[in-house]
């Protein structure tokens, strides 16, 4: 199989045009819990938290610092725009745990573990989890930009470790503050998450220990970060997310928003489902790569002439409807330069172990709805060998698109919910040593 040509896409993804913007300012969250209550919330949800130490230093118990952060925030951000923002998010996380809401134990564990490291790491984790709890939502493209942002962060981490190993900087074994130096210097060029850049620019240790990169150093470092950006890992993560669609997927989840996006932007919508039954989302890296190109470049490029389930990638996306909506799906990374010729050879990042069957090719993803019994209001989704469709000829895709979320589906069809989705599922403190 061929290797994906990714230069143009990577250039776009690691640019100012593809960036997670600053979130809206946090609303004030009042501290309603005592220090003892804060400690109890963590001890009840995080096994062994009483033994957690700040950077392994005896007497520097994490629980103490968690209580201080809940009450007063972080000393390193005092007097900055982040002081209240982070403090209120910390309180939001703790209150979420106090109320015993879903996922609270996992969130509290991540926060407690972060407090074993420096304040920069603590703030990063608290902000991420706090914003998640706040329910900061976006559209499909926005969620993908967020996923891309995570892999940009990893590229910067690898760049920092590499430059430390090369003797270009000296930092701790985990070079968090040098990472922040690079994040502040390269944030604009690479389109790093705006909240990460803002936080990095306020890192006094990064500012005092490491000089700003000179212009030529910035360009070289940015180029190296693009080389370290792992497109393969990004694709696998995206595929995993998209294929995780199920009855419990929320209306603002990535897989659900992907189905909405595909409904509006793909000519051959059925290809996002498995070939045998068309009852579950099943995409591979080739299609995921094409989706990334279409979302960020405005068209499929390197894979346009590749074949996916007996149809060229170009034909999967091209339709009158798509052409009409190109204005709203215009590429965020546009160029007036002529596109370079794509290499004839495309080595693949991911290989598919699927074997196309003749039956799947002949039926081209027909989804059948049959056995509608009016008296009992029973809806069954069938997938017979012949895939003969009922008179209604409603595809599964149409059903999913009809409702804004699985929860709305429950409200509208009540007991029919289980019947339909059975088919969908086969599954302030001072640092001692910053």
C-alpha beads as a LAMMPS data file, in Angstrom:
LAMMPS data file: protein, C-alpha beads

434 atoms
431 bonds

1 atom types
1 bond types

-500.0 500.0 xlo xhi
-500.0 500.0 ylo yhi
-500.0 500.0 zlo zhi

Masses

1 110.0

Atoms # bond

1 1 1 0.000 0.000 0.000
2 1 1 1.128 3.556 -0.588
3 1 1 2.428 6.141 1.902
4 1 1 0.301 9.180 2.464
5 1 1 1.802 12.417 1.205
6 1 1 1.401 14.686 4.235
7 1 1 3.680 17.730 3.710
8 1 1 0.914 20.148 2.715
9 1 1 -1.442 18.903 5.402
10 1 1 1.219 19.022 8.139
11 1 1 2.160 22.550 7.067
12 1 1 -1.486 23.488 7.502
13 1 1 -2.058 21.670 10.781
14 1 1 1.068 23.176 12.354
15 1 1 0.221 26.759 11.532
16 1 1 -1.660 29.677 13.042
17 1 1 -4.695 28.729 10.957
18 1 1 -5.226 25.546 12.938
19 1 1 -5.249 26.598 16.574
20 1 1 -7.434 26.055 19.612
21 1 1 -8.415 29.562 20.622
22 1 1 -8.586 30.907 24.161
23 1 1 -11.687 29.783 26.042
24 1 1 -14.106 32.324 27.382
25 1 1 -13.238 33.580 30.844
26 1 1 -14.357 31.309 33.655
27 1 1 -17.287 32.333 35.794
28 1 1 -16.536 32.826 39.462
29 1 1 -16.837 29.703 41.564
30 1 1 -17.094 30.431 45.283
31 1 1 -15.124 28.290 47.732
32 1 1 -17.865 26.586 49.741
33 1 1 -15.831 23.704 51.181
34 1 1 -13.471 23.609 54.138
35 1 1 -9.909 22.350 53.852
36 1 1 -10.940 19.146 55.608
37 1 1 -13.751 18.590 53.123
38 1 1 -11.408 19.118 50.172
39 1 1 -8.998 16.553 51.609
40 1 1 -11.832 14.065 52.153
41 1 1 -13.031 14.398 48.554
42 1 1 -9.579 13.411 47.292
43 1 1 -9.013 10.631 49.815
44 1 1 -12.398 9.112 48.947
45 1 1 -11.709 9.168 45.216
46 1 1 -7.939 8.820 44.771
47 1 1 -6.407 5.666 46.279
48 1 1 -3.165 6.359 48.143
49 1 1 -3.357 10.124 47.713
50 1 1 -2.234 10.547 51.351
51 1 1 1.174 9.248 50.243
52 1 1 1.497 11.493 47.177
53 1 1 4.494 13.836 47.530
54 1 1 5.470 16.919 45.581
55 1 1 8.411 15.743 43.469
56 1 1 9.111 12.974 45.960
57 1 1 10.164 15.401 48.702
58 1 1 9.457 14.194 52.223
59 1 1 6.957 16.341 54.104
60 1 1 5.667 17.986 50.919
61 1 1 2.287 16.274 50.847
62 1 1 0.130 16.796 47.768
63 1 1 -3.062 16.981 49.839
64 1 1 -1.815 20.165 51.496
65 1 1 -1.165 21.810 48.148
66 1 1 -4.534 20.705 46.783
67 1 1 -6.226 22.455 49.710
68 1 1 -4.199 25.625 49.139
69 1 1 -4.935 25.671 45.399
70 1 1 -8.660 25.270 46.060
71 1 1 -8.663 28.222 48.457
72 1 1 -6.081 30.619 46.974
73 1 1 -4.983 29.310 43.561
74 1 1 -1.341 29.254 42.444
75 1 1 1.336 31.673 43.632
76 1 1 3.114 31.595 40.283
77 1 1 0.066 33.084 38.548
78 1 1 -0.731 35.710 41.192
79 1 1 -1.351 39.096 39.610
80 1 1 -1.912 37.613 36.140
81 1 1 -5.121 37.098 34.135
82 1 1 -4.841 33.400 34.912
83 1 1 -5.025 33.757 38.696
84 1 1 -8.803 33.677 39.037
85 1 1 -9.353 31.661 35.868
86 1 1 -7.370 28.688 37.189
87 1 1 -8.533 29.042 40.791
88 1 1 -12.176 28.927 39.742
89 1 1 -11.557 25.933 37.507
90 1 1 -9.859 24.138 40.405
91 1 1 -12.913 24.764 42.583
92 1 1 -15.147 23.572 39.765
93 1 1 -13.283 20.265 39.582
94 1 1 -13.402 19.756 43.365
95 1 1 -17.109 20.586 43.538
96 1 1 -17.734 18.161 40.692
97 1 1 -16.091 15.457 42.778
98 1 1 -17.999 16.530 45.892
99 1 1 -21.255 15.972 44.013
100 1 1 -20.120 12.535 42.872
101 1 1 -20.786 13.172 39.193
102 1 1 -19.757 10.769 36.406
103 1 1 -16.003 10.482 35.883
104 1 1 -15.226 12.432 39.061
105 1 1 -12.779 9.856 40.422
106 1 1 -10.759 9.872 37.207
107 1 1 -10.662 13.667 37.058
108 1 1 -9.600 13.967 40.705
109 1 1 -6.907 11.333 40.201
110 1 1 -5.437 13.210 37.239
111 1 1 -5.396 16.441 39.242
112 1 1 -3.812 14.810 42.304
113 1 1 -1.118 13.166 40.179
114 1 1 -0.384 16.497 38.487
115 1 1 0.247 18.037 41.911
116 1 1 3.232 15.723 42.264
117 1 1 4.891 17.930 39.632
118 1 1 5.488 21.677 39.256
119 1 1 2.833 24.377 39.137
120 1 1 3.044 24.597 35.348
121 1 1 1.961 20.966 35.058
122 1 1 -0.703 21.393 37.746
123 1 1 -2.238 24.375 35.971
124 1 1 -2.228 22.603 32.613
125 1 1 -4.150 19.607 33.934
126 1 1 -6.611 21.633 36.015
127 1 1 -7.411 23.878 33.067
128 1 1 -7.956 20.955 30.718
129 1 1 -10.249 19.079 33.089
130 1 1 -12.036 22.205 34.295
131 1 1 -12.890 23.267 30.759
132 1 1 -14.107 19.761 29.998
133 1 1 -16.433 19.854 32.992
134 1 1 -17.637 23.307 31.953
135 1 1 -18.787 21.680 28.749
136 1 1 -16.887 23.902 26.360
137 1 1 -18.252 22.593 23.088
138 1 1 -17.587 23.142 19.422
139 1 1 -18.327 21.638 16.017
140 1 1 -16.641 18.683 14.353
141 1 1 -13.776 20.742 12.949
142 1 1 -13.217 22.360 16.334
143 1 1 -12.972 19.006 18.080
144 1 1 -10.513 17.743 15.481
145 1 1 -8.460 20.923 15.952
146 1 1 -8.393 20.081 19.654
147 1 1 -7.135 16.581 18.896
148 1 1 -4.490 17.997 16.563
149 1 1 -3.495 20.386 19.350
150 1 1 -2.717 17.448 21.625
151 1 1 -0.321 16.004 19.074
152 1 1 1.308 19.393 18.537
153 1 1 1.954 19.433 22.276
154 1 1 3.654 16.046 22.020
155 1 1 5.781 17.308 19.131
156 1 1 6.969 20.202 21.314
157 1 1 7.690 17.788 24.165
158 1 1 9.831 15.662 21.867
159 1 1 11.545 18.772 20.508
160 1 1 12.369 19.959 24.038
161 1 1 13.761 16.554 25.050
162 1 1 15.820 16.382 21.871
163 1 1 17.310 19.850 22.279
164 1 1 18.145 19.152 25.930
165 1 1 19.860 15.911 24.882
166 1 1 21.819 17.889 22.264
167 1 1 23.042 20.304 24.942
168 1 1 21.132 23.278 23.564
169 1 1 19.431 23.754 26.936
170 1 1 19.629 22.366 30.458
171 1 1 16.514 21.480 32.420
172 1 1 15.132 18.806 34.711
173 1 1 14.658 15.228 33.561
174 1 1 11.136 16.277 32.595
175 1 1 11.854 19.601 30.893
176 1 1 8.497 21.254 31.575
177 1 1 9.889 24.779 31.800
178 1 1 11.941 24.420 28.623
179 1 1 8.831 23.101 26.919
180 1 1 7.141 26.327 28.001
181 1 1 10.021 28.366 26.590
182 1 1 9.554 26.647 23.234
183 1 1 5.774 26.927 23.449
184 1 1 5.984 30.682 24.041
185 1 1 8.510 31.154 21.213
186 1 1 6.935 28.841 18.637
187 1 1 3.287 29.194 19.581
188 1 1 2.411 31.536 16.736
189 1 1 4.339 29.681 14.039
190 1 1 2.961 26.277 14.958
191 1 1 -0.512 27.322 16.016
192 1 1 -0.121 25.773 19.466
193 1 1 -3.145 25.895 21.748
194 1 1 -3.666 29.529 22.716
195 1 1 -4.247 28.642 26.372
196 1 1 -0.929 26.742 26.449
197 1 1 0.885 29.685 24.890
198 1 1 -0.641 32.136 27.365
199 1 1 0.295 29.942 30.289
200 1 1 3.824 29.410 28.927
201 1 1 4.385 33.134 28.538
202 1 1 3.628 33.535 32.253
203 1 1 6.121 30.855 33.331
204 1 1 8.732 32.872 35.244
205 1 1 11.083 29.900 35.443
206 1 1 11.043 29.503 31.674
207 1 1 11.714 33.222 31.229
208 1 1 14.562 33.359 33.754
209 1 1 16.323 30.122 32.816
210 1 1 16.165 30.167 29.041
211 1 1 16.707 33.011 26.544
212 1 1 14.218 33.546 23.768
213 1 1 15.077 31.793 20.539
214 1 1 16.553 34.010 17.833
215 1 1 14.713 34.290 14.537
216 1 1 16.796 31.682 12.725
217 1 1 16.549 29.355 15.728
218 1 1 12.790 29.716 15.741
219 1 1 12.549 28.765 12.086
220 1 1 14.801 25.744 12.531
221 1 1 12.971 24.625 15.671
222 1 1 9.563 25.031 14.010
223 1 1 10.719 22.993 11.025
224 1 1 11.972 20.240 13.319
225 1 1 8.687 20.252 15.266
226 1 1 6.834 19.640 12.004
227 1 1 9.102 16.666 11.346
228 1 1 8.379 15.292 14.822
229 1 1 4.628 15.749 14.455
230 1 1 3.238 12.211 14.381
231 1 1 0.579 12.089 11.682
232 1 1 0.332 8.327 11.975
233 1 1 -0.529 8.484 15.675
234 1 1 -3.013 11.289 14.989
235 1 1 -4.741 9.212 12.340
236 1 1 -4.977 6.163 14.580
237 1 1 -6.410 8.290 17.409
238 1 1 -8.954 9.869 15.066
239 1 1 -10.002 6.500 13.672
240 1 1 -10.421 5.128 17.192
241 1 1 -12.586 8.079 18.188
242 1 1 -14.786 7.930 15.104
243 1 1 -15.310 4.180 15.346
244 1 1 -16.341 4.477 19.001
245 1 1 -19.807 5.758 18.095
246 1 1 -22.492 3.993 20.124
247 1 1 -25.858 4.486 21.772
248 1 1 -24.245 6.400 24.617
249 1 1 -22.337 8.851 22.416
250 1 1 -23.379 12.372 23.410
251 1 1 -24.728 14.872 20.878
252 1 1 -21.530 16.952 21.163
253 1 1 -19.158 13.975 21.007
254 1 1 -16.626 13.647 18.208
255 1 1 -18.144 10.496 16.662
256 1 1 -21.686 11.912 16.682
257 1 1 -20.560 15.216 15.180
258 1 1 -18.616 13.251 12.568
259 1 1 -21.819 11.582 11.392
260 1 1 -23.487 14.978 11.153
261 1 1 -20.485 16.314 9.220
262 1 1 -20.399 13.327 6.872
263 1 1 -24.104 13.724 6.179
264 1 1 -23.486 17.269 4.988
265 1 1 -20.123 16.879 3.246
266 1 1 -19.847 13.416 1.747
267 1 1 -21.523 12.262 -1.429
268 1 1 -21.221 8.599 -0.446
269 1 1 -22.331 8.742 3.162
270 1 1 -22.706 5.006 3.593
271 1 1 -18.936 4.375 3.456
272 1 1 -18.589 5.445 7.089
273 1 1 -20.450 2.265 8.109
274 1 1 -19.268 -1.325 8.078
275 1 1 -19.886 -3.128 4.801
276 1 1 -21.597 -6.235 6.124
277 1 1 -24.378 -4.725 8.206
278 1 1 -24.124 -0.962 7.886
279 1 1 -25.008 -0.754 11.566
280 1 1 -21.763 0.543 13.080
281 1 1 -19.247 3.227 12.174
282 1 1 -16.144 1.752 10.594
283 1 1 -13.516 3.955 8.984
284 1 1 -9.808 3.373 8.445
285 1 1 -6.752 5.602 8.207
286 1 1 -7.138 6.236 4.483
287 1 1 -10.617 7.667 4.876
288 1 1 -9.582 9.534 8.042
289 1 1 -6.703 11.105 6.099
290 1 1 -9.108 12.168 3.357
291 1 1 -11.419 13.691 5.973
292 1 1 -8.511 15.696 7.434
293 1 1 -7.548 16.967 3.987
294 1 1 -11.114 17.961 3.195
295 1 1 -11.655 19.682 6.551
296 1 1 -8.371 21.613 6.585
297 1 1 -7.417 21.976 2.909
298 1 1 -10.909 22.224 1.462
299 1 1 -10.429 19.238 -0.826
300 1 1 -8.907 15.801 -0.900
301 1 1 -5.409 16.047 -2.326
302 1 1 -2.872 13.249 -2.059
303 1 1 -5.522 10.550 -1.914
304 1 1 -7.902 11.874 -4.555
305 1 1 -7.248 9.029 -6.989
306 1 1 -6.933 6.263 -4.403
307 1 1 -9.727 3.715 -4.221
308 1 1 -11.788 3.120 -1.094
309 1 1 -14.354 0.353 -1.318
310 1 1 -14.298 0.377 -5.110
311 1 1 -14.843 4.155 -5.282
312 1 1 -12.217 6.832 -5.722
313 1 1 -11.722 9.078 -2.714
314 1 1 -12.551 12.089 -4.862
315 1 1 -15.952 10.649 -5.724
316 1 1 -16.718 9.969 -2.063
317 1 1 -16.654 13.694 -1.393
318 1 1 -17.665 15.311 -4.660
319 1 1 -21.336 16.122 -5.174
320 1 1 -23.472 19.082 -6.067
321 1 1 -24.224 19.572 -2.384
322 1 1 -20.545 19.590 -1.486
323 1 1 -19.695 22.098 -4.173
324 1 1 -22.458 24.369 -2.915
325 1 1 -21.096 24.249 0.620
326 1 1 -17.420 24.709 -0.219
327 1 1 -17.680 28.363 0.750
328 1 1 -18.512 27.417 4.312
329 1 1 -15.982 24.596 4.292
330 1 1 -13.236 26.739 2.788
331 1 1 -9.763 25.615 3.770
332 1 1 -8.277 27.304 6.782
333 1 1 -4.896 26.853 5.171
334 1 1 -5.160 28.384 1.715
335 1 1 -2.361 29.092 -0.712
336 1 1 -2.159 30.980 -3.982
337 1 1 0.841 28.963 -5.031
338 1 1 0.441 26.081 -7.425
339 1 1 0.223 22.779 -5.636
340 1 1 3.241 20.604 -6.013
341 1 1 2.797 17.357 -7.868
342 1 1 1.987 14.523 -5.562
343 1 1 4.419 11.661 -5.597
344 1 1 3.192 8.661 -7.511
345 1 1 4.240 6.428 -4.673
346 1 1 2.090 6.657 -1.502
347 1 1 3.395 4.414 1.359
348 1 1 0.628 3.950 3.912
349 1 1 0.707 4.786 7.581
350 1 1 -2.028 2.354 8.377
351 1 1 -3.016 -0.812 6.706
352 1 1 -6.440 -2.325 6.688
353 1 1 -6.948 -5.998 7.335
354 1 1 -10.425 -5.888 5.891
355 1 1 -11.275 -8.090 2.935
356 1 1 -13.878 -6.668 0.604
357 1 1 -16.609 -9.149 -0.247
358 1 1 -18.403 -9.352 -3.557
359 1 1 -21.699 -9.051 -1.763
360 1 1 -20.634 -5.773 -0.115
361 1 1 -19.529 -4.398 -3.474
362 1 1 -22.827 -5.319 -5.104
363 1 1 -24.994 -3.921 -2.337
364 1 1 -22.853 -0.816 -1.713
365 1 1 -24.033 -0.322 1.847
366 1 1 -27.778 -0.716 1.756
367 1 1 -29.334 -0.459 5.224
368 1 1 -32.639 -2.167 5.561
369 1 1 -35.532 -1.337 7.779
370 1 1 -38.209 -3.981 7.992
371 1 1 -40.786 -5.667 10.211
372 1 1 -42.513 -2.498 11.271
373 1 1 -45.444 -3.709 13.322
374 1 1 -47.839 -0.825 13.823
375 1 1 -49.771 -2.381 16.662
376 1 1 -46.694 -2.993 18.773
377 1 1 -44.579 -0.099 17.459
378 1 1 -41.601 -2.383 17.075
379 1 1 -38.767 -1.287 14.819
380 1 1 -36.209 -3.838 13.735
381 1 1 -33.082 -3.239 11.733
382 1 1 -32.277 -6.200 9.599
383 1 1 -29.265 -7.118 7.580
384 1 1 -30.177 -10.120 5.463
385 1 1 -27.800 -11.764 3.032
386 1 1 -29.689 -10.255 0.149
387 1 1 -30.033 -6.879 1.895
388 1 1 -33.526 -6.397 0.488
389 1 1 -34.809 -3.056 1.670
390 1 1 -38.275 -2.379 2.985
391 1 1 -40.744 -0.131 1.249
392 1 1 -39.703 2.763 3.411
393 1 1 -36.065 2.310 2.281
394 1 1 -34.768 4.318 5.221
395 1 1 -31.035 3.990 5.743
396 1 1 -29.461 3.843 9.170
397 1 1 -27.682 7.062 8.335
398 1 1 -31.008 8.774 7.771
399 1 1 -32.260 7.586 11.141
400 1 1 -29.197 8.859 12.979
401 1 1 -29.330 12.179 11.154
402 1 1 -33.009 12.551 11.975
403 1 1 -32.330 12.941 15.679
404 1 1 -29.920 15.393 17.260
405 1 1 -28.665 12.827 19.766
406 1 1 -29.274 9.332 21.115
407 1 1 -31.001 10.902 24.125
408 1 1 -33.482 12.643 21.878
409 1 1 -34.011 9.306 20.197
410 1 1 -34.995 7.820 23.566
411 1 1 -37.422 10.621 24.294
412 1 1 -39.127 10.296 20.921
413 1 1 -39.265 6.537 20.512
414 1 1 -39.220 5.373 24.114
415 1 1 -39.049 1.623 24.256
416 1 1 -37.927 1.455 20.602
417 1 1 -34.534 2.884 21.627
418 1 1 -33.131 -0.464 22.657
419 1 1 -34.296 -2.182 19.496
420 1 1 -32.579 0.337 17.235
421 1 1 -29.303 0.710 19.082
422 1 1 -28.868 -3.006 19.746
423 1 1 -27.991 -3.014 16.069
424 1 1 -25.578 -0.125 16.470
425 1 1 -23.418 -1.929 19.039
426 1 1 -21.720 -5.324 18.476
427 1 1 -19.374 -2.450 22.445
428 1 1 -1.827 29.320 46.307
429 1 1 1.407 27.175 47.229
430 1 1 5.083 27.929 46.929
431 1 1 7.167 25.422 45.113
432 1 1 10.090 23.938 46.958
433 1 1 11.903 23.201 43.736
434 1 1 10.271 24.423 40.545

Bonds

1 1 1 2
2 1 2 3
3 1 3 4
4 1 4 5
5 1 5 6
6 1 6 7
7 1 7 8
8 1 8 9
9 1 9 10
10 1 10 11
11 1 11 12
12 1 12 13
13 1 13 14
14 1 14 15
15 1 15 16
16 1 16 17
17 1 17 18
18 1 18 19
19 1 19 20
20 1 20 21
21 1 21 22
22 1 22 23
23 1 23 24
24 1 24 25
25 1 25 26
26 1 26 27
27 1 27 28
28 1 28 29
29 1 29 30
30 1 30 31
31 1 31 32
32 1 32 33
33 1 33 34
34 1 34 35
35 1 35 36
36 1 36 37
37 1 37 38
38 1 38 39
39 1 39 40
40 1 40 41
41 1 41 42
42 1 42 43
43 1 43 44
44 1 44 45
45 1 45 46
46 1 46 47
47 1 47 48
48 1 48 49
49 1 49 50
50 1 50 51
51 1 51 52
52 1 52 53
53 1 53 54
54 1 54 55
55 1 55 56
56 1 56 57
57 1 57 58
58 1 58 59
59 1 59 60
60 1 60 61
61 1 61 62
62 1 62 63
63 1 63 64
64 1 64 65
65 1 65 66
66 1 66 67
67 1 67 68
68 1 68 69
69 1 69 70
70 1 70 71
71 1 71 72
72 1 72 73
73 1 73 74
74 1 74 75
75 1 75 76
76 1 76 77
77 1 77 78
78 1 78 79
79 1 79 80
80 1 80 81
81 1 81 82
82 1 82 83
83 1 83 84
84 1 84 85
85 1 85 86
86 1 86 87
87 1 87 88
88 1 88 89
89 1 89 90
90 1 90 91
91 1 91 92
92 1 92 93
93 1 93 94
94 1 94 95
95 1 95 96
96 1 96 97
97 1 97 98
98 1 98 99
99 1 99 100
100 1 100 101
101 1 101 102
102 1 102 103
103 1 103 104
104 1 104 105
105 1 105 106
106 1 106 107
107 1 107 108
108 1 108 109
109 1 109 110
110 1 110 111
111 1 111 112
112 1 112 113
113 1 113 114
114 1 114 115
115 1 115 116
116 1 116 117
117 1 117 118
118 1 118 119
119 1 119 120
120 1 120 121
121 1 121 122
122 1 122 123
123 1 123 124
124 1 124 125
125 1 125 126
126 1 126 127
127 1 127 128
128 1 128 129
129 1 129 130
130 1 130 131
131 1 131 132
132 1 132 133
133 1 133 134
134 1 134 135
135 1 135 136
136 1 136 137
137 1 137 138
138 1 138 139
139 1 139 140
140 1 140 141
141 1 141 142
142 1 142 143
143 1 143 144
144 1 144 145
145 1 145 146
146 1 146 147
147 1 147 148
148 1 148 149
149 1 149 150
150 1 150 151
151 1 151 152
152 1 152 153
153 1 153 154
154 1 154 155
155 1 155 156
156 1 156 157
157 1 157 158
158 1 158 159
159 1 159 160
160 1 160 161
161 1 161 162
162 1 162 163
163 1 163 164
164 1 164 165
165 1 165 166
166 1 166 167
167 1 167 168
168 1 168 169
169 1 169 170
170 1 170 171
171 1 171 172
172 1 172 173
173 1 173 174
174 1 174 175
175 1 175 176
176 1 176 177
177 1 177 178
178 1 178 179
179 1 179 180
180 1 180 181
181 1 181 182
182 1 182 183
183 1 183 184
184 1 184 185
185 1 185 186
186 1 186 187
187 1 187 188
188 1 188 189
189 1 189 190
190 1 190 191
191 1 191 192
192 1 192 193
193 1 193 194
194 1 194 195
195 1 195 196
196 1 196 197
197 1 197 198
198 1 198 199
199 1 199 200
200 1 200 201
201 1 201 202
202 1 202 203
203 1 203 204
204 1 204 205
205 1 205 206
206 1 206 207
207 1 207 208
208 1 208 209
209 1 209 210
210 1 210 211
211 1 211 212
212 1 212 213
213 1 213 214
214 1 214 215
215 1 215 216
216 1 216 217
217 1 217 218
218 1 218 219
219 1 219 220
220 1 220 221
221 1 221 222
222 1 222 223
223 1 223 224
224 1 224 225
225 1 225 226
226 1 226 227
227 1 227 228
228 1 228 229
229 1 229 230
230 1 230 231
231 1 231 232
232 1 232 233
233 1 233 234
234 1 234 235
235 1 235 236
236 1 236 237
237 1 237 238
238 1 238 239
239 1 239 240
240 1 240 241
241 1 241 242
242 1 242 243
243 1 243 244
244 1 244 245
245 1 245 246
246 1 246 247
247 1 247 248
248 1 248 249
249 1 249 250
250 1 250 251
251 1 251 252
252 1 252 253
253 1 253 254
254 1 254 255
255 1 255 256
256 1 256 257
257 1 257 258
258 1 258 259
259 1 259 260
260 1 260 261
261 1 261 262
262 1 262 263
263 1 263 264
264 1 264 265
265 1 265 266
266 1 266 267
267 1 267 268
268 1 268 269
269 1 269 270
270 1 270 271
271 1 271 272
272 1 272 273
273 1 273 274
274 1 274 275
275 1 275 276
276 1 276 277
277 1 277 278
278 1 278 279
279 1 279 280
280 1 280 281
281 1 281 282
282 1 282 283
283 1 283 284
284 1 284 285
285 1 285 286
286 1 286 287
287 1 287 288
288 1 288 289
289 1 289 290
290 1 290 291
291 1 291 292
292 1 292 293
293 1 293 294
294 1 294 295
295 1 295 296
296 1 296 297
297 1 297 298
298 1 298 299
299 1 299 300
300 1 300 301
301 1 301 302
302 1 302 303
303 1 303 304
304 1 304 305
305 1 305 306
306 1 306 307
307 1 307 308
308 1 308 309
309 1 309 310
310 1 310 311
311 1 311 312
312 1 312 313
313 1 313 314
314 1 314 315
315 1 315 316
316 1 316 317
317 1 317 318
318 1 318 319
319 1 319 320
320 1 320 321
321 1 321 322
322 1 322 323
323 1 323 324
324 1 324 325
325 1 325 326
326 1 326 327
327 1 327 328
328 1 328 329
329 1 329 330
330 1 330 331
331 1 331 332
332 1 332 333
333 1 333 334
334 1 334 335
335 1 335 336
336 1 336 337
337 1 337 338
338 1 338 339
339 1 339 340
340 1 340 341
341 1 341 342
342 1 342 343
343 1 343 344
344 1 344 345
345 1 345 346
346 1 346 347
347 1 347 348
348 1 348 349
349 1 349 350
350 1 350 351
351 1 351 352
352 1 352 353
353 1 353 354
354 1 354 355
355 1 355 356
356 1 356 357
357 1 357 358
358 1 358 359
359 1 359 360
360 1 360 361
361 1 361 362
362 1 362 363
363 1 363 364
364 1 364 365
365 1 365 366
366 1 366 367
367 1 367 368
368 1 368 369
369 1 369 370
370 1 370 371
371 1 371 372
372 1 372 373
373 1 373 374
374 1 374 375
375 1 375 376
376 1 376 377
377 1 377 378
378 1 378 379
379 1 379 380
380 1 380 381
381 1 381 382
382 1 382 383
383 1 383 384
384 1 384 385
385 1 385 386
386 1 386 387
387 1 387 388
388 1 388 389
389 1 389 390
390 1 390 391
391 1 391 392
392 1 392 393
393 1 393 394
394 1 394 395
395 1 395 396
396 1 396 397
397 1 397 398
398 1 398 399
399 1 399 400
400 1 400 401
401 1 401 402
402 1 402 403
403 1 403 404
404 1 404 405
405 1 405 406
406 1 406 407
407 1 407 408
408 1 408 409
409 1 409 410
410 1 410 411
411 1 411 412
412 1 412 413
413 1 413 414
414 1 414 415
415 1 415 416
416 1 416 417
417 1 417 418
418 1 418 419
419 1 419 420
420 1 420 421
421 1 421 422
422 1 422 423
423 1 423 424
424 1 424 425
425 1 425 426
426 1 428 429
427 1 429 430
428 1 430 431
429 1 431 432
430 1 432 433
431 1 433 434
